[in-house]
């Protein structure tokens, strides 16, 4: 019979995205049987990250600082705002080194079917950001998917009367794909060739 502690570990791992019950069992076995110091390292870095990382109260980026290092960087151009789904996307854009504006992280893409509405995508915080910063161009750098399109249409509708120029990443990213899986050259091209919404 399986130890209850092993079973609990397996259940916790199975709750992670993309991990099924079998993989969770293999991972749990690995964690238990590998060098104990390595497993303690994993446990400590999880606890440390969970305790010290929060959402920036200005742009919603996950950060150890509030406001985050992007929001407090005075070399950034406050007239340019890149709107992304999550903090990993910020890292993607930072890697291509061609954007020196600010970011706003929605956290989700709109999906009314799954109960994800304007509150979940932090639209109120985004509106506050736009009131407090002289944004001239807002780049909607969202995945080309049904949810991405729904989100872009919603934001474009809400900002219809504002003077902010809206743009979106160019084609080259296949529909239904996730930005996370596109390579940096594709993203850099999509960014450079962005089009007006
Ligand atoms: Zn921030």
Boltz pocket constraint, residues with backbone or C-beta under 6 A from the ligand:
constraints:
  - pocket:
      binder: B
      contacts: [[A, 56], [A, 57], [A, 58], [A, 59], [A, 60], [A, 61], [A, 67], [A, 68], [A, 69], [A, 70], [A, 71], [A, 103]]
      max_distance: 6.0
